[in-house]
């Protein structure tokens, strides 16, 4: 998986739930742990994926990164106000 696909997968961890709400795979540290384990082959660097367990600090950092990525994607496709999923 290329870096751009990994970035898109991160952005898609929050989305419309189909019922007027928002589904967030990263609503708690366990969700981030699961996401990292699911993408272990694509994550490069010094991270020991098998031993990774997210905490509140890691979750906050990744959610901040996700928000920035989604804002860039949203701006690239539409100059309109962000959707509820992107306004978090």
C-alpha positions in Angstrom: 0.0 0.0 0.0 1.4 3.4 -1.0 1.6 6.3 1.5 -1.3 8.0 -0.3 -3.6 5.0 0.3 -2.5 4.8 4.0 -3.4 8.5 4.3 -6.8 7.9 2.7 -7.4 5.0 5.1 -6.6 7.2 8.0 -9.0 9.9 6.7 -11.7 7.3 6.3 -11.6 6.4 10.0 -14.4 9.0 10.4 -17.3 9.1 8.1 -21.1 9.5 7.9 -22.8 6.6 9.5 -25.7 6.6 7.0 -28.2 7.7 9.6 -27.3 11.4 9.8 -24.5 10.9 12.3 -20.8 10.2 12.4 -19.0 6.9 12.8 -15.5 7.3 14.3 -13.2 4.3 14.3 -10.8 6.4 16.5 -13.2 7.4 19.2 -11.1 5.6 21.8 -7.5 4.4 22.2 -8.5 0.8 21.4 -9.7 1.9 18.0 -6.3 3.4 17.2 -4.5 0.2 18.4 -6.7 -1.8 16.1 -6.1 0.5 13.2 -2.3 0.4 13.7 -2.4 -3.4 13.9 -4.5 -3.6 10.8 -2.0 -1.4 8.9 1.2 -2.8 10.4 2.7 -3.8 7.1 2.3 -0.3 5.7 3.6 1.6 8.7 7.4 2.1 8.4 9.9 3.2 10.9 10.8 2.2 14.4 7.2 1.4 15.5 6.9 -2.1 17.0 3.4 -2.7 15.7 2.8 -6.0 17.5 3.5 -4.3 20.8 1.7 -1.0 20.1 -1.1 -0.1 22.4 -2.5 3.4 22.0 -3.0 5.8 24.9 -4.9 9.0 25.1 -1.9 11.1 24.0 -1.3 9.0 20.9 -5.0 9.0 20.1 -5.1 12.8 20.4 -2.1 13.2 18.1 -3.5 10.9 15.4 -6.9 12.5 15.6 -5.2 15.9 15.1 -3.3 14.6 12.1 -6.5 13.0 10.7 -8.3 16.3 11.0 -5.6 18.1 9.1 -5.6 15.5 6.4 -9.3 15.6 6.0 -9.3 19.4 5.9 -6.8 19.3 3.1 -8.9 16.7 1.2 -12.1 18.7 1.8 -10.5 21.9 0.5 -9.1 20.2 -2.5 -12.6 19.0 -3.6 -14.8 21.8 -2.5 -14.5 25.3 -1.2 -17.7 24.9 0.8 -18.0 24.7 4.5 -16.8 21.4 6.0 -19.3 18.5 6.5 -20.2 17.5 10.1 -17.6 14.7 9.9 -14.9 17.2 9.0 -16.0 19.9 11.5 -15.0 17.7 14.5 
